[in-house]
């Protein structure tokens, strides 16, 4: 365990429907690291309009709430809210988060982009639980960020709470539909889906790295907080970078 891990608090700002981040992060963080959450109300009907309303009405309030427990770093844990509003918006939001928090603070999408760069991925196979409208916006977002999308698949889930329903086998089957052998890496998005459960299985099968919203955001949170511990069982990103 690295020295900072004895006293580090991590902050996450979550859509109210999220049931994945707190349980998983709490299980896998190194000893001495704790995870604390603020929540933003999100309608059950998963639409771009609902996501944008969550950002406008709840986002900065979430920052204020989470900073009251003095975390070392903060993650805004919603992939879809950034992808439906575009790369330029995401850049502004990252700036606003950092300014408001006064500590390293960032969006999930910026963590994903950083993770893809760290593992050297340029061509990616992307899959998500989202509706077609949000999935299409996601493709535009990551294409604008400079990545080539060579394969994709989505589940079409329109109930934001039900994003957490897919089992590991169902997530794996979704990934299979998206995978192309000429991809440098797999990307599985959404922080309310248990994508972390299939990372090791896919990496063993393909010999190529997997980045997920859940895993990439935790990776950036730990590193931004100065925690350098390498985690086993969460893929090459958290093990080797």
N, C-alpha and C positions, 0 to 999 in steps of 0.2 A: 504494500500500500504506500502510495506517495504521501509526503508529509501533509499537503493541504487537506487531504481527505478526512482528517480528524475533526474538522469544524466547518464544513461547507454546506450551505443551504442552496438548493436550486429552486427557482421559481418557474412555474408553468401557468400560462393563461389559457384556459380551455373553453371550447364551446360547452354549454351546459349538458349536452347529450353525451359527452365523451365518457366512456366507461373503461377505456383501455389504458390510457397513459399512466394514471396514478398507480394502479395495481402493478403494471409491468415495471415501470421505473423504480418503484419501491422495492421490488424483488431483486433487481440486478445491479443497482448502484453499489459502489464499493462501501465497505464499512466506514462509518463516520459521515457519509453523505446522506442528506435528507432531501426529500422532494415535497414542495408545498405548492398549493394550487389556488388560483382565483378562477371564477367561472363567468362566462358571458352567455346570456340567454340566446338560444338558437331555436327557431321554429322546427317542429317535426317535419314539415314540408321542406325538403332540401331544394331550394331554388337559388339562383344567383341573387335575386332580390333579398331573400332572407339572410344570406351571407353578408351582403353589403350593409343591411340594416344592423346586423350584429356588430360589425366593425364600427359603424358610425355611433351607435348608441351605447355600446358596452366596452369597446376596446380600451380606451384610455382609462376608464373606470377600473378595468381589470388590472392595468399597470399600477394605478394608485393603491389598489387593494393588496396586490402581491408585494409591493415594496415596503409595506408596513412590517413585514417579517424579515426584512433586510437580507434578501438572497444575494449571492455572489454573481449570479447570471440569471437571465430571464428568457424564456422562449414563448413566443406567441404561437400556440399549437393548433393552427388550422391551415391545412394546405389549400383547401378549396377557396377560402375567402381571398387569398392572393391570386390564384390562377384565374378566377372569374373577373378580376379587376386589372390584371396585366402586370407586366414586368416593371413598367415605370411606376405604377402605384406601389408595388412591393418595395421598390427602392425608397420611396417617400415614407412608407410605413416603417421600414427598418430605421430610418433616420429619426422619426418621431419616437419610436420605442426607446432607442438609445438615449435620446435627449430627455425623455420623461423619466426613465428609470435611473439614469446616472451610473449605471453599471452595464456591462455587456448585455445587450438585449437584441433579439433578432426574430425573424419569422421562420417558420418551418421550411418555407420554400428556399430561403437563403441558405439554410443548413443543407438542404438537398443539393443545391447547386455547388456549394463548397465541397460536399462529400463526393459528388461526381468528378469534380476537378481533382481532388486528392487521389482518387483511385485511377485517374487517367482515362475516364470514359468520355467518348465523343459520340458514339452511336449507341442508342439505348432502346431496349424493349420496355414499354410502359404498360402497366395495368392498374386499374382502380376499381372501386366499388360504385363509382358515381354514375349518374345519368349521362346520356349522350351529350347533352348541352354542356355539362361541367367537364366531361372527358374531352370534348372538342376544345374547350377553353384551355385545358391543361396542355394539350398538344401545342397550341399556339404559344403558350407561356414558355415551355421548355425549348421549343424551336427558336423563339426570340432570344433565349438565353444562350443559344449557340450549339445546341445538341441536335443531332439527327435522330429522328424517331423511325426505327426500322420495323417495329412491330408493336401492336397494341391490342388491348381487350378491356372491356368494362362490364360490370354486372348490372348496371341500370337501377340501382337502389335509390328510391326517391324519398324514403323516410330516414331522416338523419340519425335517429336512434338505432335503426336496423343496420347501419353501416358496420356495427360490431358483430352482427350475426354470423357471417361466413366462418366455417370451420377451417382448420388448417388444410384439410383435403380439398375443400372448395376453393380456397385461396391458391393452392398449388395448381388445381385444374385451370383456374383463371390465368395464372402465370403461363401455363403450357400453351394457351391460346395466343398469348402475346409473344412468346419467345421466337427469336430468329438466331441462327448460329453465327451470323455476321455481327451481332450486337456485341459491344464491349462490356456491357453490364445490364442487369435488370433493375428497373425502378418500379416499386410498388408503393402507391401513394395512399394517403388518408391516415390521420392519426387516430381515427376511431375504428380501425380495422386491425386485427391481430396479425399483421404481416410479418412481424418479427419471428413468429412461430415456424416459418418456412424458409428462413434465410439459409440456414446451414444445409438443409436438404437440397436446395437449388444450387448452392455453391459447390457442393460435392458432385452433383450431376453434371454441371456445365463447366466447372473449373474457372468460372468467371464470377466477379463480385456482384453482390446484390445490395442495393440501397433501398431503404424503406423510409417513409415519413417518420415512423416511430423511432427507428434506430438512428437515423441521421440527426434528428433533433436532439436525442440524448447525447450522441457523440459531440455535437457542437456545444451543448450545455456544459458537459464535463470539461472539455478543453478550454472553453471561455472562462470557466471558474478556476482554472489552474490545476485541475485534477487530471493527471496523466496516466492513471491506471488503465491497463489493457484488460478488456473484458472477454471472457471465453464464452462461446456458444451463441454469439450475436453477430457472427459474420466477420469478414476480413476487415471491415471498416473500424469496428471497435476493438478488434484484436491487434491490428498492425499499425494503426495511424493515430 
